Structure formats: C-alpha cells, structure tokens
C-alpha cells in the first residue's frame, strides 16, 4: 500500500534515511525540522512494514516567463533487504500522479550516484542540469566602496531577497523561498561553510558560499554578483579569509574547458501545460509534436504549435514533425544542449538550466 506519512511512520522514515544515506545526526535533525512534512512524503508499506519512501519538496521554476511549482524528489530510499522488488518504481509513479493532482507540472532531482541517471531515465527523467568547476584567481586587493560582511541566520531575509531578485530573472532556474534559504544557511553552517555578502550604498549586491575541503582546497559552491567589481570584492575577501591565491568555482557555465558534467534531472508531468506556455513565448514557431509517456497516460498526445497557441490534433506519426518520448521532450523544453542534437531540433531555443545549493 502507498500512502502519505504520519506521526507513527516518521521514526521509521528517519531510520531508513540513516540506514541508506548515513548522514550525521546534526544534518538529519536540521533536515527533518526544516524540510520534512508528512503531506509531502509518500511511503510504501507491505504487511504493515515500512519498506520504501520518498519526499516531494516544493520549489519553483522559471519557465517561459512564468514561475511554476516543481517537486524536488528527496530522500528516495528503500531498506536494503527490500530492494529489487519494484517498490521505488511504484512510489515514483504514485508521486507523479500526486503532482498532477496538485497542478505541479515538473519534477526535478539530483541523482547521488552515476548509475541512477539511467535508472531515473526509465521513468521519464532527462538530464537537464550540469555542473562544472573552474579554478579562479583570488584578488589580493579589496574594492573601494564595497563592504563585504560575514552572513548569519539573521541576514537570511536580506540575502534571500537579493538572490531571488536576481535568480527570478533567469530562465529555467530553480527558485527558493525565504524558508528554503534558511535551510540552505543552516546546512552550510553545519559543514563549516562560510557565507559572505557584499554591500554597496547599504544595498546587497552580491553573495558567496564557500568552504574548505579535506585537501585544503577552497570551493565556492555559489556566487551571485550584480557586476564584475562585486564579484572581485567577494573573491578578494575569500582569498584573505582562507589565505589562498586560488579557489574552485562551481558553476554550470564555467566548467574548465567547457567540460561540465551531468548534475540534475527533470521530468515533465503535464506536457500539454508546458507546451502551451512554450508556444506563448515563441509565437513564431509552427510544428506538430507527438509525445509518448509509459507512466502517465494523459501525456500521450499529439499537439500542434502555431501562432502562440497549443492545441491537440489527430495526426498519423508520419504526418508529425516530432515523435518523441517524454524524457526527450523534457530535454527540448529545458533547452538542454540543443546544439548537440541533429539540426532538426535547433528550432528549440538552447538554455543553461540552473540549480544550486539544494542540500545535496
């Protein structure tokens, strides 16, 4: 039986997380305090025993000049002795149906191991988020009139407001609310991470998330700055703080030599809704597209995109411009590495989807 979690099942879910992921208690206490909710947690119970669970954490996504709700799959786990029985497959499909009921058109996740990319692709997920690292020099001189300060939890509302103002202007980017940013800060402080923010004329102009790994390398996991001088001021502070001349900057657009690597996946739950929004943003496009979806029957349809509108049509496959499975449709809607595809797909605009600081 698949059901929502409750007080009675919560201790078992916590135990499952500890068993499967081995996270320290301080992280788990923080996570289950800030992110866990019964109503966002699906469990599989067999003969009265909890065997598998997952959580659907609410976030948002900028898409086609809209901000859409998304569900981020977290804590997907099955007790070791109960694996290879299809329980997680059942939970994933059940979660998709719950998302449809909640009018959530997209699901996202971050596979924790390479082999999981192939596993999730079987359920309609496509790789659409990359990550990369590049070594950056840390300036030795500060920037005039830029005040860089150490952030604390009391600064979350100020910094969250700045980050959201910047990130909502970027298409295909996962968005966080203020409570999400509180959880990010707490998670970062648990691993001795440091958060600095830059002020100019008493206004936040940039923020930087950094930490030092076990090998002594400075890693910058997030850097948001309104202009180059703000970035320079933050990097100079990082150099002074750690006593280093270089750092590794994590950014999907700045992988060394352009060699970014797969990081996160997405799965479209409501193809018709996404196509309608896409059509409105690109009224100049005209094509027909047939989508196949092995898990969600409502996505099995053929659509015509014309003059900024999307409407279902009856067409034979040989009369349709595109005949594609849901995972590939997701890739096209996210504009992921379009120019790596055959020329026929280049009518879909290319983007660099962005997801950062997800407590992964």
Buried (B, 14 or more C-beta within 10 A) or exposed (E): EBEEBEEEBBEBBBEBBBEBEEEEEEBBEBBBEBBBEEEBBBBBBEEEEBBBBBBBBBBBBBBBEEEBBBBBBBBBBBBEEBBEBEBBBBBBBBBBBBBBEBEBBBBBBBBEEEEBBEBBBEBBBBBBBBBBBBEBEBBEEBBEEBBBEEBEEEBBEBBBEBBBEBBEEEBBBBBBEEEBBBBBBBBBBBEEBBBBBBBBEEEBBBBBBBBBEEEEBBBBBBBBBBEEBBBBBBBBBBBBBBEBEEBBBBBBEBBEEEEBEBBBBBBBBBBBBBBBBBBBBBEEBEBBBBBEBBBBEEBEBBBBBBEBEBEEBEBEEEEBBBBBBBBBBBBBBBBBBBEEBEEEBEBBEBBBBBBBBBBB
